[in-house]
Amino acid sequence: MRAHHLTLSLLSAAVMFAAVLSAQTPTDEAAIRDTIRQYAEARDHADAKATEALFTPDADQLVSSGEWRQGRAALVKGAMSSSKKETGKRLIGVDTVRFLAPGVAITDGPYETTGANGTVRKMRTCFVLTKGKDGWKIAAIRNMLPAAPAN
């Protein structure tokens, strides 16, 4: 009898968890995509205040050069510095949004920068976002230069 109640409890919890995840997807996915759009726009305008507002206090970023920016202040400082160096256009896309748990999502997509001289740099990016009382905020970014295919 006890095993039956435990099984029912676990099954109920799994169903509720799945319902929470599916319930957050449509509206939250749009909000996540918008947060990343706002990030790209703030970077394009070298707007430190707008960039800062999009991050959690403990956010971090691993950039393609290997620099690891830890904490919102370091992240914003690094973003503004690289925006000054790279004065061309930045394109950050979102191919996928996946919810890892209620209020936690991961995205993957292309990241391209076009330098003032027209040189295009193609990378990939991954964002981890968390949902709080102020909406979706960026908790982590991982930028990657794709490696050459293995032979």
N, C-alpha and C positions, 0 to 999 in steps of 0.2 A: 504494500500500500504506500509506504514511504517513497519507494523508488518511482511509483506512478505519479505522486505529487511533485517530486523533483523533476521528472521528465516534463510534466505539464508546465511547471514553472519556467524551466529552461526554454521550452517551445514558445511560451507566451512572451518571454523576454526577447527572444530572437525575432518574433513577428513584430513586436513593438519597435525594436531597433530598426528593422527593415522599413517599417512604416515611417519612422522619423527621417531616415535617410532619403527615402523617395519623396517625402513631403517637402523637403527643403530644396530639391533639385531645380525646378524651373525658375523660380524667382531668384534664388540664391545664385544660380549659375549666371544669370544675367548681371547680378550685382558684382560678382567676382570678375567677370569679363570687363565690366565698367571700371572697377578698381584698377585693373591692369592698364586699361586705356588711359585713365587719369594719371597713372604713374608715368607712362610714356610721354604724355602731354606735359606734365610738370618738368620732366627731364629736358624735353625739347625747348622749354621756355626758361630753363635754368632757375626754376622757382623752388627755392629751398623750403619755404614754408609749406607750400602745397605738397612737396615730396615728403616732408617730415610727417604731415598729417595722415599719410597713407600707411605708415609703419607701426607695428607694435613697439613698445619701448625696448624690448630685448631682440629685435629683428637682427638678422645677420645676412651677409651676402658673400658668396665665394665667386669672384670674378674670373674671367677666362685667363688672366695673367697669373692666377694663383693667389692673389691678395685676398685675405679673409677679413672683411669688415664686420666688426662685432658691435652691436648696440646702435640704436637709432642715430645718435649724433655722428658716429663714425661713418655710418652708411650714407647719411645726407652729405657729409663733407666729401666723401669719396665720389658720390654721384655728381655733385656740383663741380668738382675738380675735373672729372672725366668729361662732363658736358662742355666745359670750357675748352678742353683739348680737342674733343671731337665735335666740331661745329656743324657737321652735316646732319642729315635726317636719320632718325632711329625708328625702326619698325619692330614692334613686339606683337607677335601673334599668339593666339591661344587655339591650339588644336584640340586639346582635351581638358575637361574639368572632371575630377574624380573626388567624391566625398569619402574621406577616410574614416570619419566619425562625425557625429553631430557637431557642427560648428568648426570643422577642420576639412580643408580641401587642398588638393594639389593640382597644378596645371602644368602642361607642357606645350611648347610651341617654338616657332622660329624667332630668331632675334637677329636683325640685320642692321648694320650701321653703314651709312654712306658718308664718306669723308668729304670735306670741302673740295678735294681734288677729284672726286667722283669714284674713288676706290670703295668697293663694296666688300664688307666683311660679314660672312654668313656664319651664324652660331645657332645654338639651341639654348633655351632657357626653361627653367622650372621654378615655379613660385609655390610656396606653401602659405596659405591664408587661414586666418582664424576669425570667427565671428564673435563679436562682443556687443556691448550695448550701443556702440557707435557704428555698427555694421561690420563689413569685412575689411580686415587690415592685413597687410603683408607681414608675415613672420619670418620668411626666409626666401632668398633668391639664389639659384645656382645657375651660372652661365657657363656654357661649354663650347669649346671649339671642337667640332667633330674630328675625330682621328681618321686618317686614311684607312680605307678598308684593308683588312688583313688578307694576305695572299694565301 
